Amino acid sequence: MSPSRRRRAAGQQATRDLGLAEAITFPMLALLSLLIFRGVAALLPLAVGTVTLRRLHQRLAISETPSQPRIPAPAARSHA
């Protein structure tokens, strides 16, 4: 397996694992926050965490897309 395929597979696996972890922990944390702190304001840290994780997912998705290598063109040389 080539290194680029390994990298892409690792990124896809990381995205799936993060999604599963969020699906399991978010409801539990929301319920515990409401029970312990007794207010809707207790959900603010969860909202901030959700936004952060969504941005992480976006970055992972961007890193999975193949990109063209950025090789600079050779500089023109003058033979003076």
mmCIF file of the N, C-alpha and C atoms, coordinates in Angstrom:
data_MODEL
# 
_entry.id   MODEL 
# 
loop_
_atom_site.group_PDB 
_atom_site.id 
_atom_site.type_symbol 
_atom_site.label_atom_id 
_atom_site.label_alt_id 
_atom_site.label_comp_id 
_atom_site.label_asym_id 
_atom_site.label_entity_id 
_atom_site.label_seq_id 
_atom_site.pdbx_PDB_ins_code 
_atom_site.Cartn_x 
_atom_site.Cartn_y 
_atom_site.Cartn_z 
_atom_site.occupancy 
_atom_site.B_iso_or_equiv 
_atom_site.pdbx_formal_charge 
_atom_site.auth_seq_id 
_atom_site.auth_comp_id 
_atom_site.auth_asym_id 
_atom_site.auth_atom_id 
_atom_site.pdbx_PDB_model_num 
ATOM 1   N N  . MET A 1 1  ? 0.856   -1.169 0.000   1.00 0.00 ? 1  MET A N  1 
ATOM 2   C CA . MET A 1 1  ? 0.000   0.000  0.000   1.00 0.00 ? 1  MET A CA 1 
ATOM 3   C C  . MET A 1 1  ? 0.905   1.236  0.000   1.00 0.00 ? 1  MET A C  1 
ATOM 4   N N  . SER A 1 2  ? 0.578   2.184  -0.865  1.00 0.00 ? 2  SER A N  1 
ATOM 5   C CA . SER A 1 2  ? 1.415   3.378  -0.980  1.00 0.00 ? 2  SER A CA 1 
ATOM 6   C C  . SER A 1 2  ? 1.202   4.307  0.216   1.00 0.00 ? 2  SER A C  1 
ATOM 7   N N  . PRO A 1 3  ? 2.176   5.159  0.495   1.00 0.00 ? 3  PRO A N  1 
ATOM 8   C CA . PRO A 1 3  ? 2.036   6.080  1.637   1.00 0.00 ? 3  PRO A CA 1 
ATOM 9   C C  . PRO A 1 3  ? 0.823   7.002  1.527   1.00 0.00 ? 3  PRO A C  1 
ATOM 10  N N  . SER A 1 4  ? 0.479   7.441  0.313   1.00 0.00 ? 4  SER A N  1 
ATOM 11  C CA . SER A 1 4  ? -0.676  8.331  0.172   1.00 0.00 ? 4  SER A CA 1 
ATOM 12  C C  . SER A 1 4  ? -1.975  7.585  0.472   1.00 0.00 ? 4  SER A C  1 
ATOM 13  N N  . ARG A 1 5  ? -2.044  6.310  0.095   1.00 0.00 ? 5  ARG A N  1 
ATOM 14  C CA . ARG A 1 5  ? -3.237  5.529  0.421   1.00 0.00 ? 5  ARG A CA 1 
ATOM 15  C C  . ARG A 1 5  ? -3.344  5.282  1.909   1.00 0.00 ? 5  ARG A C  1 
ATOM 16  N N  . ARG A 1 6  ? -2.210  5.013  2.532   1.00 0.00 ? 6  ARG A N  1 
ATOM 17  C CA . ARG A 1 6  ? -2.216  4.815  3.996   1.00 0.00 ? 6  ARG A CA 1 
ATOM 18  C C  . ARG A 1 6  ? -2.681  6.073  4.708   1.00 0.00 ? 6  ARG A C  1 
ATOM 19  N N  . ARG A 1 7  ? -2.169  7.215  4.240   1.00 0.00 ? 7  ARG A N  1 
ATOM 20  C CA . ARG A 1 7  ? -2.547  8.490  4.845   1.00 0.00 ? 7  ARG A CA 1 
ATOM 21  C C  . ARG A 1 7  ? -4.046  8.737  4.687   1.00 0.00 ? 7  ARG A C  1 
ATOM 22  N N  . ARG A 1 8  ? -4.562  8.470  3.487   1.00 0.00 ? 8  ARG A N  1 
ATOM 23  C CA . ARG A 1 8  ? -5.985  8.679  3.230   1.00 0.00 ? 8  ARG A CA 1 
ATOM 24  C C  . ARG A 1 8  ? -6.826  7.729  4.077   1.00 0.00 ? 8  ARG A C  1 
ATOM 25  N N  . ALA A 1 9  ? -6.416  6.462  4.169   1.00 0.00 ? 9  ALA A N  1 
ATOM 26  C CA . ALA A 1 9  ? -7.145  5.485  4.985   1.00 0.00 ? 9  ALA A CA 1 
ATOM 27  C C  . ALA A 1 9  ? -7.110  5.868  6.457   1.00 0.00 ? 9  ALA A C  1 
ATOM 28  N N  . ALA A 1 10 ? -5.971  6.354  6.922   1.00 0.00 ? 10 ALA A N  1 
ATOM 29  C CA . ALA A 1 10 ? -5.871  6.779  8.321   1.00 0.00 ? 10 ALA A CA 1 
ATOM 30  C C  . ALA A 1 10 ? -6.780  7.972  8.586   1.00 0.00 ? 10 ALA A C  1 
ATOM 31  N N  . GLY A 1 11 ? -6.842  8.900  7.656   1.00 0.00 ? 11 GLY A N  1 
ATOM 32  C CA . GLY A 1 11 ? -7.727  10.058 7.814   1.00 0.00 ? 11 GLY A CA 1 
ATOM 33  C C  . GLY A 1 11 ? -9.188  9.662  7.845   1.00 0.00 ? 11 GLY A C  1 
ATOM 34  N N  . GLN A 1 12 ? -9.558  8.729  6.973   1.00 0.00 ? 12 GLN A N  1 
ATOM 35  C CA . GLN A 1 12 ? -10.947 8.265  6.954   1.00 0.00 ? 12 GLN A CA 1 
ATOM 36  C C  . GLN A 1 12 ? -11.297 7.522  8.246   1.00 0.00 ? 12 GLN A C  1 
ATOM 37  N N  . GLN A 1 13 ? -10.371 6.711  8.737   1.00 0.00 ? 13 GLN A N  1 
ATOM 38  C CA . GLN A 1 13 ? -10.612 5.984  9.988   1.00 0.00 ? 13 GLN A CA 1 
ATOM 39  C C  . GLN A 1 13 ? -10.727 6.953  11.154  1.00 0.00 ? 13 GLN A C  1 
ATOM 40  N N  . ALA A 1 14 ? -9.875  7.977  11.176  1.00 0.00 ? 14 ALA A N  1 
ATOM 41  C CA . ALA A 1 14 ? -9.931  8.978  12.247  1.00 0.00 ? 14 ALA A CA 1 
ATOM 42  C C  . ALA A 1 14 ? -11.264 9.709  12.228  1.00 0.00 ? 14 ALA A C  1 
ATOM 43  N N  . THR A 1 15 ? -11.760 10.033 11.041  1.00 0.00 ? 15 THR A N  1 
ATOM 44  C CA . THR A 1 15 ? -13.046 10.721 10.920  1.00 0.00 ? 15 THR A CA 1 
ATOM 45  C C  . THR A 1 15 ? -14.179 9.838  11.448  1.00 0.00 ? 15 THR A C  1 
ATOM 46  N N  . ARG A 1 16 ? -14.160 8.560  11.085  1.00 0.00 ? 16 ARG A N  1 
ATOM 47  C CA . ARG A 1 16 ? -15.201 7.643  11.588  1.00 0.00 ? 16 ARG A CA 1 
ATOM 48  C C  . ARG A 1 16 ? -15.117 7.494  13.099  1.00 0.00 ? 16 ARG A C  1 
ATOM 49  N N  . ASP A 1 17 ? -13.904 7.363  13.620  1.00 0.00 ? 17 ASP A N  1 
ATOM 50  C CA . ASP A 1 17 ? -13.736 7.194  15.070  1.00 0.00 ? 17 ASP A CA 1 
ATOM 51  C C  . ASP A 1 17 ? -14.199 8.427  15.838  1.00 0.00 ? 17 ASP A C  1 
ATOM 52  N N  . LEU A 1 18 ? -13.875 9.608  15.324  1.00 0.00 ? 18 LEU A N  1 
ATOM 53  C CA . LEU A 1 18 ? -14.321 10.833 15.990  1.00 0.00 ? 18 LEU A CA 1 
ATOM 54  C C  . LEU A 1 18 ? -15.839 10.942 15.973  1.00 0.00 ? 18 LEU A C  1 
ATOM 55  N N  . GLY A 1 19 ? -16.450 10.581 14.863  1.00 0.00 ? 19 GLY A N  1 
ATOM 56  C CA . GLY A 1 19 ? -17.913 10.625 14.779  1.00 0.00 ? 19 GLY A CA 1 
ATOM 57  C C  . GLY A 1 19 ? -18.562 9.698  15.785  1.00 0.00 ? 19 GLY A C  1 
ATOM 58  N N  . LEU A 1 20 ? -18.014 8.503  15.913  1.00 0.00 ? 20 LEU A N  1 
ATOM 59  C CA . LEU A 1 20 ? -18.548 7.544  16.882  1.00 0.00 ? 20 LEU A CA 1 
ATOM 60  C C  . LEU A 1 20 ? -18.363 8.042  18.313  1.00 0.00 ? 20 LEU A C  1 
ATOM 61  N N  . ALA A 1 21 ? -17.195 8.582  18.603  1.00 0.00 ? 21 ALA A N  1 
ATOM 62  C CA . ALA A 1 21 ? -16.930 9.097  19.949  1.00 0.00 ? 21 ALA A CA 1 
ATOM 63  C C  . ALA A 1 21 ? -17.884 10.240 20.288  1.00 0.00 ? 21 ALA A C  1 
ATOM 64  N N  . GLU A 1 22 ? -18.142 11.114 19.328  1.00 0.00 ? 22 GLU A N  1 
ATOM 65  C CA . GLU A 1 22 ? -19.076 12.212 19.568  1.00 0.00 ? 22 GLU A CA 1 
ATOM 66  C C  . GLU A 1 22 ? -20.491 11.691 19.795  1.00 0.00 ? 22 GLU A C  1 
ATOM 67  N N  . ALA A 1 23 ? -20.892 10.731 18.992  1.00 0.00 ? 23 ALA A N  1 
ATOM 68  C CA . ALA A 1 23 ? -22.250 10.196 19.115  1.00 0.00 ? 23 ALA A CA 1 
ATOM 69  C C  . ALA A 1 23 ? -22.478 9.537  20.465  1.00 0.00 ? 23 ALA A C  1 
ATOM 70  N N  . ILE A 1 24 ? -21.439 8.986  21.049  1.00 0.00 ? 24 ILE A N  1 
ATOM 71  C CA . ILE A 1 24 ? -21.569 8.330  22.347  1.00 0.00 ? 24 ILE A CA 1 
ATOM 72  C C  . ILE A 1 24 ? -21.504 9.340  23.491  1.00 0.00 ? 24 ILE A C  1 
ATOM 73  N N  . THR A 1 25 ? -20.543 10.254 23.433  1.00 0.00 ? 25 THR A N  1 
ATOM 74  C CA . THR A 1 25 ? -20.295 11.120 24.581  1.00 0.00 ? 25 THR A CA 1 
ATOM 75  C C  . THR A 1 25 ? -21.201 12.343 24.661  1.00 0.00 ? 25 THR A C  1 
ATOM 76  N N  . PHE A 1 26 ? -21.625 12.902 23.534  1.00 0.00 ? 26 PHE A N  1 
ATOM 77  C CA . PHE A 1 26 ? -22.398 14.141 23.601  1.00 0.00 ? 26 PHE A CA 1 
ATOM 78  C C  . PHE A 1 26 ? -23.697 13.993 24.389  1.00 0.00 ? 26 PHE A C  1 
ATOM 79  N N  . PRO A 1 27 ? -24.527 12.985 24.129  1.00 0.00 ? 27 PRO A N  1 
ATOM 80  C CA . PRO A 1 27 ? -25.758 12.863 24.926  1.00 0.00 ? 27 PRO A CA 1 
ATOM 81  C C  . PRO A 1 27 ? -25.494 12.652 26.419  1.00 0.00 ? 27 PRO A C  1 
ATOM 82  N N  . MET A 1 28 ? -24.463 11.863 26.723  1.00 0.00 ? 28 MET A N  1 
ATOM 83  C CA . MET A 1 28 ? -24.157 11.632 28.141  1.00 0.00 ? 28 MET A CA 1 
ATOM 84  C C  . MET A 1 28 ? -23.699 12.915 28.824  1.00 0.00 ? 28 MET A C  1 
ATOM 85  N N  . LEU A 1 29 ? -22.831 13.674 28.165  1.00 0.00 ? 29 LEU A N  1 
ATOM 86  C CA . LEU A 1 29 ? -22.354 14.919 28.765  1.00 0.00 ? 29 LEU A CA 1 
ATOM 87  C C  . LEU A 1 29 ? -23.466 15.952 28.894  1.00 0.00 ? 29 LEU A C  1 
ATOM 88  N N  . ALA A 1 30 ? -24.348 16.015 27.914  1.00 0.00 ? 30 ALA A N  1 
ATOM 89  C CA . ALA A 1 30 ? -25.469 16.958 27.989  1.00 0.00 ? 30 ALA A CA 1 
ATOM 90  C C  . ALA A 1 30 ? -26.362 16.630 29.184  1.00 0.00 ? 30 ALA A C  1 
ATOM 91  N N  . LEU A 1 31 ? -26.679 15.366 29.354  1.00 0.00 ? 31 LEU A N  1 
ATOM 92  C CA . LEU A 1 31 ? -27.530 14.954 30.469  1.00 0.00 ? 31 LEU A CA 1 
ATOM 93  C C  . LEU A 1 31 ? -26.859 15.223 31.810  1.00 0.00 ? 31 LEU A C  1 
ATOM 94  N N  . LEU A 1 32 ? -25.588 14.864 31.931  1.00 0.00 ? 32 LEU A N  1 
ATOM 95  C CA . LEU A 1 32 ? -24.866 15.109 33.180  1.00 0.00 ? 32 LEU A CA 1 
ATOM 96  C C  . LEU A 1 32 ? -24.757 16.599 33.490  1.00 0.00 ? 32 LEU A C  1 
ATOM 97  N N  . SER A 1 33 ? -24.502 17.404 32.475  1.00 0.00 ? 33 SER A N  1 
ATOM 98  C CA . SER A 1 33 ? -24.407 18.848 32.700  1.00 0.00 ? 33 SER A CA 1 
ATOM 99  C C  . SER A 1 33 ? -25.721 19.411 33.210  1.00 0.00 ? 33 SER A C  1 
ATOM 100 N N  . LEU A 1 34 ? -26.817 18.978 32.617  1.00 0.00 ? 34 LEU A N  1 
ATOM 101 C CA . LEU A 1 34 ? -28.126 19.470 33.062  1.00 0.00 ? 34 LEU A CA 1 
ATOM 102 C C  . LEU A 1 34 ? -28.439 19.002 34.477  1.00 0.00 ? 34 LEU A C  1 
ATOM 103 N N  . LEU A 1 35 ? -28.081 17.775 34.807  1.00 0.00 ? 35 LEU A N  1 
ATOM 104 C CA . LEU A 1 35 ? -28.363 17.256 36.147  1.00 0.00 ? 35 LEU A CA 1 
ATOM 105 C C  . LEU A 1 35 ? -27.495 17.927 37.213  1.00 0.00 ? 35 LEU A C  1 
ATOM 106 N N  . ILE A 1 36 ? -26.242 18.146 36.904  1.00 0.00 ? 36 ILE A N  1 
ATOM 107 C CA . ILE A 1 36 ? -25.317 18.698 37.896  1.00 0.00 ? 36 ILE A CA 1 
ATOM 108 C C  . ILE A 1 36 ? -25.481 20.204 38.054  1.00 0.00 ? 36 ILE A C  1 
ATOM 109 N N  . PHE A 1 37 ? -25.530 20.927 36.942  1.00 0.00 ? 37 PHE A N  1 
ATOM 110 C CA . PHE A 1 37 ? -25.549 22.391 37.016  1.00 0.00 ? 37 PHE A CA 1 
ATOM 111 C C  . PHE A 1 37 ? -26.944 22.987 36.944  1.00 0.00 ? 37 PHE A C  1 
ATOM 112 N N  . ARG A 1 38 ? -27.939 22.183 36.635  1.00 0.00 ? 38 ARG A N  1 
ATOM 113 C CA . ARG A 1 38 ? -29.348 22.582 36.662  1.00 0.00 ? 38 ARG A CA 1 
ATOM 114 C C  . ARG A 1 38 ? -29.661 23.836 35.863  1.00 0.00 ? 38 ARG A C  1 
ATOM 115 N N  . GLY A 1 39 ? -29.218 23.873 34.634  1.00 0.00 ? 39 GLY A N  1 
ATOM 116 C CA . GLY A 1 39 ? -29.557 25.028 33.807  1.00 0.00 ? 39 GLY A CA 1 
ATOM 117 C C  . GLY A 1 39 ? -29.117 24.829 32.375  1.00 0.00 ? 39 GLY A C  1 
ATOM 118 N N  . VAL A 1 40 ? -29.743 25.603 31.513  1.00 0.00 ? 40 VAL A N  1 
ATOM 119 C CA . VAL A 1 40 ? -29.419 25.512 30.095  1.00 0.00 ? 40 VAL A CA 1 
ATOM 120 C C  . VAL A 1 40 ? -28.025 26.076 29.835  1.00 0.00 ? 40 VAL A C  1 
ATOM 121 N N  . ALA A 1 41 ? -27.562 26.998 30.679  1.00 0.00 ? 41 ALA A N  1 
ATOM 122 C CA . ALA A 1 41 ? -26.227 27.557 30.511  1.00 0.00 ? 41 ALA A CA 1 
ATOM 123 C C  . ALA A 1 41 ? -25.139 26.500 30.664  1.00 0.00 ? 41 ALA A C  1 
ATOM 124 N N  . ALA A 1 42 ? -25.467 25.391 31.283  1.00 0.00 ? 42 ALA A N  1 
ATOM 125 C CA . ALA A 1 42 ? -24.500 24.302 31.438  1.00 0.00 ? 42 ALA A CA 1 
ATOM 126 C C  . ALA A 1 42 ? -24.161 23.676 30.088  1.00 0.00 ? 42 ALA A C  1 
ATOM 127 N N  . LEU A 1 43 ? -25.007 23.911 29.097  1.00 0.00 ? 43 LEU A N  1 
ATOM 128 C CA . LEU A 1 43 ? -24.765 23.336 27.778  1.00 0.00 ? 43 LEU A CA 1 
ATOM 129 C C  . LEU A 1 43 ? -23.810 24.181 26.939  1.00 0.00 ? 43 LEU A C  1 
ATOM 130 N N  . LEU A 1 44 ? -23.452 25.363 27.405  1.00 0.00 ? 44 LEU A N  1 
ATOM 131 C CA . LEU A 1 44 ? -22.554 26.233 26.638  1.00 0.00 ? 44 LEU A CA 1 
ATOM 132 C C  . LEU A 1 44 ? -21.197 25.576 26.359  1.00 0.00 ? 44 LEU A C  1 
ATOM 133 N N  . PRO A 1 45 ? -20.545 24.952 27.335  1.00 0.00 ? 45 PRO A N  1 
ATOM 134 C CA . PRO A 1 45 ? -19.277 24.279 27.009  1.00 0.00 ? 45 PRO A CA 1 
ATOM 135 C C  . PRO A 1 45 ? -19.442 23.172 25.966  1.00 0.00 ? 45 PRO A C  1 
ATOM 136 N N  . LEU A 1 46 ? -20.568 22.481 25.993  1.00 0.00 ? 46 LEU A N  1 
ATOM 137 C CA . LEU A 1 46 ? -20.812 21.452 24.981  1.00 0.00 ? 46 LEU A CA 1 
ATOM 138 C C  . LEU A 1 46 ? -20.983 22.075 23.594  1.00 0.00 ? 46 LEU A C  1 
ATOM 139 N N  . ALA A 1 47 ? -21.629 23.227 23.539  1.00 0.00 ? 47 ALA A N  1 
ATOM 140 C CA . ALA A 1 47 ? -21.797 23.906 22.253  1.00 0.00 ? 47 ALA A CA 1 
ATOM 141 C C  . ALA A 1 47 ? -20.443 24.331 21.693  1.00 0.00 ? 47 ALA A C  1 
ATOM 142 N N  . VAL A 1 48 ? -19.583 24.864 22.551  1.00 0.00 ? 48 VAL A N  1 
ATOM 143 C CA . VAL A 1 48 ? -18.246 25.267 22.112  1.00 0.00 ? 48 VAL A CA 1 
ATOM 144 C C  . VAL A 1 48 ? -17.448 24.044 21.645  1.00 0.00 ? 48 VAL A C  1 
ATOM 145 N N  . GLY A 1 49 ? -17.538 22.962 22.369  1.00 0.00 ? 49 GLY A N  1 
ATOM 146 C CA . GLY A 1 49 ? -16.852 21.735 21.982  1.00 0.00 ? 49 GLY A CA 1 
ATOM 147 C C  . GLY A 1 49 ? -17.364 21.181 20.664  1.00 0.00 ? 49 GLY A C  1 
ATOM 148 N N  . THR A 1 50 ? -18.663 21.284 20.441  1.00 0.00 ? 50 THR A N  1 
ATOM 149 C CA . THR A 1 50 ? -19.246 20.803 19.195  1.00 0.00 ? 50 THR A CA 1 
ATOM 150 C C  . THR A 1 50 ? -18.724 21.602 18.011  1.00 0.00 ? 50 THR A C  1 
ATOM 151 N N  . VAL A 1 51 ? -18.670 22.919 18.160  1.00 0.00 ? 51 VAL A N  1 
ATOM 152 C CA . VAL A 1 51 ? -18.143 23.764 17.087  1.00 0.00 ? 51 VAL A CA 1 
ATOM 153 C C  . VAL A 1 51 ? -16.684 23.418 16.807  1.00 0.00 ? 51 VAL A C  1 
ATOM 154 N N  . THR A 1 52 ? -15.919 23.214 17.855  1.00 0.00 ? 52 THR A N  1 
ATOM 155 C CA . THR A 1 52 ? -14.510 22.857 17.694  1.00 0.00 ? 52 THR A CA 1 
ATOM 156 C C  . THR A 1 52 ? -14.349 21.538 16.961  1.00 0.00 ? 52 THR A C  1 
ATOM 157 N N  . LEU A 1 53 ? -15.130 20.545 17.334  1.00 0.00 ? 53 LEU A N  1 
ATOM 158 C CA . LEU A 1 53 ? -15.031 19.243 16.672  1.00 0.00 ? 53 LEU A CA 1 
ATOM 159 C C  . LEU A 1 53 ? -15.487 19.298 15.224  1.00 0.00 ? 53 LEU A C  1 
ATOM 160 N N  . ARG A 1 54 ? -16.482 20.099 14.929  1.00 0.00 ? 54 ARG A N  1 
ATOM 161 C CA . ARG A 1 54 ? -16.932 20.243 13.528  1.00 0.00 ? 54 ARG A CA 1 
ATOM 162 C C  . ARG A 1 54 ? -15.808 20.839 12.678  1.00 0.00 ? 54 ARG A C  1 
ATOM 163 N N  . ARG A 1 55 ? -15.111 21.823 13.245  1.00 0.00 ? 55 ARG A N  1 
ATOM 164 C CA . ARG A 1 55 ? -13.986 22.405 12.494  1.00 0.00 ? 55 ARG A CA 1 
ATOM 165 C C  . ARG A 1 55 ? -12.885 21.382 12.298  1.00 0.00 ? 55 ARG A C  1 
ATOM 166 N N  . LEU A 1 56 ? -12.654 20.537 13.269  1.00 0.00 ? 56 LEU A N  1 
ATOM 167 C CA . LEU A 1 56 ? -11.663 19.479 13.129  1.00 0.00 ? 56 LEU A CA 1 
ATOM 168 C C  . LEU A 1 56 ? -12.063 18.520 12.013  1.00 0.00 ? 56 LEU A C  1 
ATOM 169 N N  . HIS A 1 57 ? -13.340 18.172 11.960  1.00 0.00 ? 57 HIS A N  1 
ATOM 170 C CA . HIS A 1 57 ? -13.819 17.302 10.896  1.00 0.00 ? 57 HIS A CA 1 
ATOM 171 C C  . HIS A 1 57 ? -13.588 17.946 9.527   1.00 0.00 ? 57 HIS A C  1 
ATOM 172 N N  . GLN A 1 58 ? -13.826 19.256 9.442   1.00 0.00 ? 58 GLN A N  1 
ATOM 173 C CA . GLN A 1 58 ? -13.597 19.952 8.182   1.00 0.00 ? 58 GLN A CA 1 
ATOM 174 C C  . GLN A 1 58 ? -12.130 19.895 7.789   1.00 0.00 ? 58 GLN A C  1 
ATOM 175 N N  . ARG A 1 59 ? -11.253 20.094 8.750   1.00 0.00 ? 59 ARG A N  1 
ATOM 176 C CA . ARG A 1 59 ? -9.819  20.032 8.446   1.00 0.00 ? 59 ARG A CA 1 
ATOM 177 C C  . ARG A 1 59 ? -9.400  18.637 8.015   1.00 0.00 ? 59 ARG A C  1 
ATOM 178 N N  . LEU A 1 60 ? -9.948  17.619 8.653   1.00 0.00 ? 60 LEU A N  1 
ATOM 179 C CA . LEU A 1 60 ? -9.637  16.250 8.245   1.00 0.00 ? 60 LEU A CA 1 
ATOM 180 C C  . LEU A 1 60 ? -10.144 15.989 6.836   1.00 0.00 ? 60 LEU A C  1 
ATOM 181 N N  . ALA A 1 61 ? -11.334 16.482 6.520   1.00 0.00 ? 61 ALA A N  1 
ATOM 182 C CA . ALA A 1 61 ? -11.875 16.280 5.182   1.00 0.00 ? 61 ALA A CA 1 
ATOM 183 C C  . ALA A 1 61 ? -11.014 16.991 4.145   1.00 0.00 ? 61 ALA A C  1 
ATOM 184 N N  . ILE A 1 62 ? -10.517 18.168 4.482   1.00 0.00 ? 62 ILE A N  1 
ATOM 185 C CA . ILE A 1 62 ? -9.655  18.902 3.559   1.00 0.00 ? 62 ILE A CA 1 
ATOM 186 C C  . ILE A 1 62 ? -8.346  18.162 3.364   1.00 0.00 ? 62 ILE A C  1 
ATOM 187 N N  . SER A 1 63 ? -7.794  17.611 4.437   1.00 0.00 ? 63 SER A N  1 
ATOM 188 C CA . SER A 1 63 ? -6.514  16.918 4.320   1.00 0.00 ? 63 SER A CA 1 
ATOM 189 C C  . SER A 1 63 ? -6.649  15.599 3.565   1.00 0.00 ? 63 SER A C  1 
ATOM 190 N N  . GLU A 1 64 ? -7.860  15.053 3.458   1.00 0.00 ? 64 GLU A N  1 
ATOM 191 C CA . GLU A 1 64 ? -8.060  13.809 2.719   1.00 0.00 ? 64 GLU A CA 1 
ATOM 192 C C  . GLU A 1 64 ? -8.148  14.039 1.223   1.00 0.00 ? 64 GLU A C  1 
ATOM 193 N N  . THR A 1 65 ? -8.465  15.254 0.793   1.00 0.00 ? 65 THR A N  1 
ATOM 194 C CA . THR A 1 65 ? -8.597  15.503 -0.633  1.00 0.00 ? 65 THR A CA 1 
ATOM 195 C C  . THR A 1 65 ? -7.210  15.549 -1.260  1.00 0.00 ? 65 THR A C  1 
ATOM 196 N N  . PRO A 1 66 ? -7.057  14.871 -2.390  1.00 0.00 ? 66 PRO A N  1 
ATOM 197 C CA . PRO A 1 66 ? -5.747  14.882 -3.034  1.00 0.00 ? 66 PRO A CA 1 
ATOM 198 C C  . PRO A 1 66 ? -5.429  16.271 -3.562  1.00 0.00 ? 66 PRO A C  1 
ATOM 199 N N  . SER A 1 67 ? -4.217  16.662 -3.451  1.00 0.00 ? 67 SER A N  1 
ATOM 200 C CA . SER A 1 67 ? -3.809  17.970 -3.938  1.00 0.00 ? 67 SER A CA 1 
ATOM 201 C C  . SER A 1 67 ? -2.605  17.801 -4.854  1.00 0.00 ? 67 SER A C  1 
ATOM 202 N N  . GLN A 1 68 ? -2.448  18.752 -5.712  1.00 0.00 ? 68 GLN A N  1 
ATOM 203 C CA . GLN A 1 68 ? -1.319  18.749 -6.625  1.00 0.00 ? 68 GLN A CA 1 
ATOM 204 C C  . GLN A 1 68 ? -0.090  19.218 -5.867  1.00 0.00 ? 68 GLN A C  1 
ATOM 205 N N  . PRO A 1 69 ? 1.043   18.578 -6.088  1.00 0.00 ? 69 PRO A N  1 
ATOM 206 C CA . PRO A 1 69 ? 2.254   19.054 -5.417  1.00 0.00 ? 69 PRO A CA 1 
ATOM 207 C C  . PRO A 1 69 ? 2.622   20.444 -5.915  1.00 0.00 ? 69 PRO A C  1 
ATOM 208 N N  . ARG A 1 70 ? 3.058   21.274 -5.024  1.00 0.00 ? 70 ARG A N  1 
ATOM 209 C CA . ARG A 1 70 ? 3.417   22.646 -5.390  1.00 0.00 ? 70 ARG A CA 1 
ATOM 210 C C  . ARG A 1 70 ? 4.910   22.728 -5.603  1.00 0.00 ? 70 ARG A C  1 
ATOM 211 N N  . ILE A 1 71 ? 5.288   22.525 -6.838  1.00 0.00 ? 71 ILE A N  1 
ATOM 212 C CA . ILE A 1 71 ? 6.696   22.576 -7.203  1.00 0.00 ? 71 ILE A CA 1 
ATOM 213 C C  . ILE A 1 71 ? 6.928   23.889 -7.930  1.00 0.00 ? 71 ILE A C  1 
ATOM 214 N N  . PRO A 1 72 ? 7.788   24.727 -7.399  1.00 0.00 ? 72 PRO A N  1 
ATOM 215 C CA . PRO A 1 72 ? 7.998   26.015 -8.062  1.00 0.00 ? 72 PRO A CA 1 
ATOM 216 C C  . PRO A 1 72 ? 8.690   25.822 -9.407  1.00 0.00 ? 72 PRO A C  1 
ATOM 217 N N  . ALA A 1 73 ? 8.350   26.699 -10.338 1.00 0.00 ? 73 ALA A N  1 
ATOM 218 C CA . ALA A 1 73 ? 9.004   26.650 -11.647 1.00 0.00 ? 73 ALA A CA 1 
ATOM 219 C C  . ALA A 1 73 ? 10.445  27.090 -11.488 1.00 0.00 ? 73 ALA A C  1 
ATOM 220 N N  . PRO A 1 74 ? 11.329  26.518 -12.281 1.00 0.00 ? 74 PRO A N  1 
ATOM 221 C CA . PRO A 1 74 ? 12.723  26.927 -12.178 1.00 0.00 ? 74 PRO A CA 1 
ATOM 222 C C  . PRO A 1 74 ? 12.877  28.392 -12.568 1.00 0.00 ? 74 PRO A C  1 
ATOM 223 N N  . ALA A 1 75 ? 13.743  29.061 -11.843 1.00 0.00 ? 75 ALA A N  1 
ATOM 224 C CA . ALA A 1 75 ? 13.980  30.488 -12.114 1.00 0.00 ? 75 ALA A CA 1 
ATOM 225 C C  . ALA A 1 75 ? 14.747  30.632 -13.417 1.00 0.00 ? 75 ALA A C  1 
ATOM 226 N N  . ALA A 1 76 ? 14.384  31.656 -14.173 1.00 0.00 ? 76 ALA A N  1 
ATOM 227 C CA . ALA A 1 76 ? 15.081  31.932 -15.435 1.00 0.00 ? 76 ALA A CA 1 
ATOM 228 C C  . ALA A 1 76 ? 16.451  32.474 -15.124 1.00 0.00 ? 76 ALA A C  1 
ATOM 229 N N  . ARG A 1 77 ? 17.443  31.941 -15.795 1.00 0.00 ? 77 ARG A N  1 
ATOM 230 C CA . ARG A 1 77 ? 18.809  32.395 -15.586 1.00 0.00 ? 77 ARG A CA 1 
ATOM 231 C C  . ARG A 1 77 ? 19.266  33.192 -16.792 1.00 0.00 ? 77 ARG A C  1 
ATOM 232 N N  . SER A 1 78 ? 19.905  34.258 -16.509 1.00 0.00 ? 78 SER A N  1 
ATOM 233 C CA . SER A 1 78 ? 20.448  35.046 -17.618 1.00 0.00 ? 78 SER A CA 1 
ATOM 234 C C  . SER A 1 78 ? 21.926  34.702 -17.769 1.00 0.00 ? 78 SER A C  1 
ATOM 235 N N  . HIS A 1 79 ? 22.357  34.576 -18.989 1.00 0.00 ? 79 HIS A N  1 
ATOM 236 C CA . HIS A 1 79 ? 23.751  34.245 -19.276 1.00 0.00 ? 79 HIS A CA 1 
ATOM 237 C C  . HIS A 1 79 ? 24.452  35.516 -19.735 1.00 0.00 ? 79 HIS A C  1 
ATOM 238 N N  . ALA A 1 80 ? 24.693  36.414 -18.842 1.00 0.00 ? 80 ALA A N  1 
ATOM 239 C CA . ALA A 1 80 ? 25.311  37.686 -19.215 1.00 0.00 ? 80 ALA A CA 1 
ATOM 240 C C  . ALA A 1 80 ? 26.807  37.639 -19.183 1.00 0.00 ? 80 ALA A C  1 
# 
